[in-house]
Amino acid sequence: MRPSHLSYAFLGSFLAASFGFQWWQLPAYPWWMWGVLGIFVFFGIVGIYVNAARNAALVIPAIMGIAFAMICISRTTHLPSLTTADSYADGSLVAIKGTIADDADRRPLKTNYIVEIELLRRGTETLKVSGRALMTTVPGSTLFEYGDRIVATGKLEKPKNTEDFRYDNYLSLKEVYSLMPRAQMVMAGAPTGSQTLRSMYRLRRALEERINLLLTEPHASLLAGLLLGSRRGIPADLQEDFKNTGLTHLVAISGYNITMLITVMGTLLFWLPLRWRFIPSVLLITGFTLLTGASASAVRAAVMGILGLLALQLGRVQTTRLAVLWTAFFMLAWNPKTLWYDAGFQLSFLALLGVLEIAPLLKPWLTWLPETLGIRESLCLTLAAQMLASAWIFFLFGELSLIAPISNLLAPPLVPAASLLGFLSMAFSAVWMPLGRFTAALAWLPLTWITGVAHLLGSLPFAAVTMEGFPAAGIIAYYFCIAAWVVVKNMDIAAALRGRGMPVNSAPGNGRC
């Protein structure tokens, strides 16, 4: 029995249980379930001592994975009570005292704040409660920052869902279970919280303002999206072009964005050995994460990307797969809801699996492409990531970009140049504005190329198809076929290696093309 088999048993059962228990979330699971798990562990231990049942040892880590999933889900399951603020979210007028717990989401027509609640006053009654609320203020209201202590007055409500969007599930990812639209907020004391986070959020806003001084729209908003992950000011027509061409990931802080960032870096450094690309890629991911304010989603995406890169360096199929699974384990152990409600995590996981598992298998089909400037590798990695991610996008949002392979071959290679020149323009402008404007004019060129590619390809007939209510059975069948193809191809490769007297772990599984 190999140690890797025990890891697969534990991780596989943990992921399967985490997925299945989304339909049965409890703050504490009944005792009889723990009893049943204990019985299986007992028989697993007995089976270890029976020669004919050596594989029974897999039962123990499998049961441990299920038990750990139950513990993690119980820890993160929320139930309203008299001590939680959302139990008073019935639309009545209340006053709330709390602390702003995240960076403000400032938009032209409103500003959103996530507030950690301490006290709630309703009528003449003051209650000590806990929980978070999403509060919205109108234009002209006082602006607040992360860590500010405030008192807010307004109607406390529960999130309202629509036919195609579960708003409550989305907000639960940030532990938000109530809303206060049109809140009236005033300062209520000295700021608290992490000064480091407060400084990073201030830096991000200062950079956004600096970009707006150097470039006009839509280039300013696009550069802010590339450097900071901000999508608030991008014109609606450009967002539509990005969506139709599969380029939205360029300005979205998600694991899919990090995966494509790794792909672009690998393409630019195609002339270097894989191990020499690791440090530049990690530095790029780290810098991008800090510039975006190091939000929870950005940090989660960066961790997955860096661990995925580390897995590539190990160069073994089995070790690479385990590294990816352990990455998912630690993320879901922290918050299992990420698996259920976070489309960014789902897409990042699928894109990374595509790069690691499918890219090597696509290599023989792309030998007709030149290796000049990494064209073959770029298209190989892009196709591999999109083979898994695009189908899920189609299922979640009912939209599929048919032109994405071409647009992702043309636009992303210009992203590093645009980002570097844009960053340098901000740095130079702080010293001498004319030099900053000159560098920004250079950045305008790749930015124009990216927007031009999106507009030209997005305007083509049938660039994207839309279909509402795509059946789940179709998606299951698609991924089953992909999995079967990967398994069969890997078995063929393993058989060929054995025939040559080579170790199976030397099979291509590092995502390189």
N, C-alpha and C positions, 0 to 999 in steps of 0.2 A: 504494500500500500504506500503510494507516494504521498509526501506531504501536500503536494499540489492538489491531489484528489480531495483531501480533507478541506482545503481552502475552497475549492469549487463547491463542495457540498454545503459548507457554511454560507458562503456568499450567495450561492444560487437560491437556497431556501430563504435567506434573509430578504433578497430582492423580490422573490415570488410572494412571500408573506406580506411584505410592505405594500406591494401592489394590490393584493387581494383584500387586505384589511381596510382599504380605503372605504369600502362599503359597510364596514362594521367597526367604527371608531368608538372606543370606550375609554373613560379615564381609569378604569380598572376592569380587567377581564375576569370572568367567573373562575372560581377555584377549581371546578371540574376540568377546565381546559388545561390548567397547570398539572392536574393529576394525570390526564391522558398523556401529556408530554413526558411526565416522569416515568410512566409505564413504558413508553417507547425507548427512553434512555436505558431503563433497566434491561429490556430485551437486547438492546444494542451491546451493553456490557457483557451479557451472557453470551451473545453471538461471537464476541471477540475470542472467547476461549474455545469455540468450536471450529475446528479446522475447515470444515465445509462451509462455514459462514464468515470467512474473513472479511468479506465486503460489508458485513453488518456494522463494522466500525464507522462506516459513513453515516449511519443513523445518528450517532451522537452529535457530530458537528451540524448535521441538518436540523436536528431538534433545537440545538443551541441557536442557530440562525433564526428559526421561527420565534423562539422565546425572546431573543433580543429585539426582533421587530415589534413584538407585542409590547415590550417595555418602552421602546422609543415612541410608539404610537400613543400609548397611555400617557406618557410624559407631555406630549404636545397636543392632546385632545382638550378642547375648550368646552366647558359647560357654563352657561350663565348662572350666577348666584347673586345673593344679596350684597356680596362684596365686590362684584364686577360691574363696571360702568354700563355695559351693554344691556343689563337687565332693566335699566331705566330708560332705554332708547325707545320710547313710545311716542315720540313726536312732541313731547311737552317741553316747555321752556325751562332751561336749567342754566346754572353757572358752574363752570368747571375751572379748577386750578390745577395746573400741571406744567410739564416741561417739554419743549419741542425736542423730539427724539431723533430727528433725521433732517437732512438738508431740505430746505424749502423748495417746492416745485413751482417756480414762478413762470406764469404764462401771461400772454397779453390781456386776457379777460378775467383771470383769477389767479390766486396763489393757494396752493395746497400745503398743509402742515400736518405731520403726524405728531400727536401730543400724547405723552405718557401722563395719565390722569392720577392725581393724588386725592383731591377732594371734589365732591359733587354737591351742589346746593340746589334743592328743589323746594320751592315755596319757602317755608321757614325752617326746613330740615336740612342739616349739613351732614353728609355721610363721607366716611373714609372708604374709598373704593380703589380698585386697580383696573388696569386695562389701557388700551390705546384707542384713540379716535382720530379720524381723518377730518380736519377742519378746513373749510374753504372761506377765503375772504375775497371781497370784491375789489376792483381797481380803485386806487386812491387810499386804501387802508394802510396803516403802518406796517412796514416790513420787519419781520423777525428772522432770527438766525437759530441754527442748531444750538441747543443748550439754554436758550432764553426761557425764563420762568414767566408764565402768562396766566391771565384769567380770561376765559372766553365765555360769552353769553350767546345763547341761541337754542334752537330746537334740536334735541338729540334724537337721531333716527337710526334705524338699521339699514344696511345696504339693500338696495332693490335690484333684483336680477331681471334679465330680459330673456327672451326665448333662446337666444344663441350665446349668452354670456352669463356665467355665474360670478357676479361681482363680489359676492361674499367670500367665495373660495379664493378669488384673486387677492382680496385684502387680507385674508387669513394668513397668507404667506408672510406678511409683516406684523402678524398678531393684532390686526385692526379688526374690530367687530362692531363699530358704531361710527356714525357720521354726524357732522354738524355743518350743514350748508349755511352760507352767509353768516358766519360767526363774527361776532364783535369781540376783538381781542385787545387787551392792554397789558403792558409790562407789569410784573408782580414780584420783582426782586432781582437780585444779582444772578447772572448766568451761572449755570453749572454744567457738568458733563466734561467730556474730553476736549482739552484745549487743542490737541493735535487734530482731531476731526474738525473742530471749529475753524482752525487755520486752513485746512485743506479745502473746506467748502468755500471759504473766502477767496482762496487762490483760484478756485474754479470760476467763480463769478467774475473775478478780475480778468481772467484770461478770456472769458466770453466777451466782456466789454472791450478788451483790447482788439480782439478779432473784428468786432463790428467797426472799430476805428480804421482798420487797415483794408478791409474788403467790403464790397457791396454784395447784395443778395443776387442770386442764391448761394454765391461762393462763400460768404461769411458763415451762413448756417451749415453748409456742407463741411467746411473746415472745423467748425465747432463740433459737428457730429463725429468726424474722423478722430479728432484729438480728445474730445471730452465725452463722447457718447450722447450729446445733447441733440434732441430731435424737435425741440419746441418751435424753432423759427423756420424750419425747412418748409418752403412753399408747398401747397397741397398738390400742385401739378407735378412737382419733382418727386414727392413722396409716392405718387401714383406710378410714375415712371420707374422708380426703384422697385416698387412692388411687382410690376409687370415683368421686370427683367431679372428678378431674383437678387437684387443688390441691396435690399434693405439691411442686410446683416452688416454692411459697412458702417452704419451709423446707429447700431443697436448694441448695447452692452449685454452680450450674452456669450455663452460658450461657443455658439456657432460663429460669432464674430471673432473670438479668440482663435478658433480653429482655422479660419480663413486667414487671420493675421500670421499664424504659423506657416500656412501654405505660401503666402506672399514672401515671407522672409526666406523660406526654403528655396523659393524660385530665384530670388535675387542673389542668394549665396550658393547657387547650384554648383559652382565650380569648386566649392570646399567639401571636404569629407563631412559625413553626417555629424560626427561627434564635435567638429569644429563649429557647427551651426548652433549648437545648444546654448552657449553663453549669450550670443547676440539675440537669440530668440527669447530667452528668459528676461534679458534686460529690456527688450521691446515690450513684452507683456507686463513686466513690473512697472515700467514707466507709463504705459497706457492706463493701468489700473490706478496709479496714484493721480494721474491727471483727471480721471473721471470722478475723483472724490472717494475712491475706495469704498463704494457702496457694497452692500451684501451680495447683490447679484454679480457685480464686477469682480469681487474677491473670489466668489465661488467659481466663476468662469475662469479666472486666472489660475486658480489652484488646479482645476481640471486640465487646463492647457499645459501647465508646467509639468504635472505628473505624467501627462500623456507624452510630453517630450522626453521625460526621463525614461519612460517605458521604451521609447524608440531607441535610446542609447543602449539598452540592455541587449537588443538584437536577438532575442529568443521569442518565438511565438507564444509559448506557454507563459513565460514571465511577463510578456507584454499584456496579454489578456488579463492576467491576475492583477497587474498594476492598475488597469482600467477599472476592474471590478472593485478593487479596494478603494479607489478614488470615489466611486459611486457610493460605496458603503459608508465612508466617513461623512460624506455630504448628507446622506439620508438619515444616518444616525443622529445628526444634529437637528434635522427637520424633515421628517418623512413626507410632509405636504409638498415638498419640492418635486417629488416624483409624480404627484397627482395633478398639481395645479400650475407648475412652473414650465411653460412652454420653452423657455430659454434653456433650462436644464435638459429637457427632453431632446431638444434639437442638438445641443452640444454633445450629449452622450451618443446620439445616433451618428452625428458627423464624425466624431472621433472614432467610433467603431468602423465607419466606412473607410476612413483614412488608413486604419490599421489592418483591417481584414480584407477589404475589397480592392484597394489600390494595387497591391502586388499582383492580384489576379487579372487586372486590366492591362498590365504591362504588355503582354504579347499582342494585344489588339491595337496598340498604339505605336508599334515600331515604325510605322510609316511616317510619323511626325518627326521633325528635326529636333535634336536636343539643344539647338542654339538658343541661348538666353533662357534655358530651362522651360521651353514651350511644352515639351512632352510631359515633364514632371508636373507642371502647373495644371495642365488639362487633366492629367491622370488623377491627381489629388482632388481637384474640383469635382470631377465626375463621381469619384468614389464617395465623397462627402454628400453629394446631392442625391445619389442613388438611395440613401437611407433617409436623409433629412427632408427632401422635397416631398416624398410620399406622405410623411407625417404632417407637413405644412398643409398639404392638400386636404388631409383628413380633418385637421383642426380648424382651418379657415376657409376651406372650399375653394382655394385658389392654387393654381399650379403654373409656374412660368416655364414655357417650352423653350424660350430663348436663353435661359439662365446659363447653360454651359458656355455659350459664346460670349455673353456679357461678362461672365466671371473670368473668362480668359483675357478679355480686353481691358476691363476697368481696374480690377484689384492691383495689377502690377504697377499702376501709377499712384496707388495710395501711399506707399512709403515716401515717394518724392514729394507728393502734396503735403503730407504730414510733416516731413522734415523741414521743408521750406516754410511751411506755415508756422512751425514752432520757432524757427530761426528768425522769422519776421517779427514775431512777438518779442523775442529776446533783444534783437537789434533795435527795435523801436523804443525800448526802455532806455537805450543809450543815446540813440540819434534817430529821430523819427524819419528823416528822408531815407536812411539806409533800411529801416524797417519797411517803408513803403515800396522800395525797390525790390526787396526780397519777397514781399507779398505779391508784387507784380509777376515775379517768377513762379510763385505758387499758384497764381491764377491760371497758368497754362495747364498743368495736370488736372486742376479742379475743373477747368472747362472741358477737358477731354472726358472726365468721368461723367459730368452732367450731359455732355453731348452723346456719349455712348448710351446712357440711360434713355435720353429723349428719342434718339434715332431708332434704337431697337425696341423701345417700349411702344412706339407708334406703329410698328409693323403689324399687319393682320395676324391674328392668332398667336401673338407673342405670349399671351397667357390665356388659360381657360378657367372658367368658373363653374362650380357645381356644388349646390347646396345639398346637405344631407347625404354625403357620400357614405355608403354602407360600411360598417365596421368589418363585415365579413370580407369585403374586398381588400381592405388594408391587411387583415390577418393573412389572407391568401398570398398577398404580395410579399410580405416579410417572410412567410414560410418558404416561398419559392427562392427568395434571396438566400435564406439560411441553408436550404438544401443545396443550392448551387455552391455556396462557400464550403460546406462540409465535403461534398463530392470532390471539388477541386483540390482541397487540402489533402484528402485521402489519396488522390492520384499523385500529388506532389510527394507525400510521405512514402508511398510505394516506390516511386522512382528513386528517391534518396536511399531507401533500403537496398534497392537493386544495385546501387553504386557503392554500397558499403559506407554511406555517410550518415551521421546522426540526424534524426528527424527534426530536432530543434534548430537545425541550420536552414530549414525551409524559410522562404521569404515571408516575413510577417512584420516587417518594420515599417510598412507604409511607403517605402521608397519606390520610385518608378525609374 
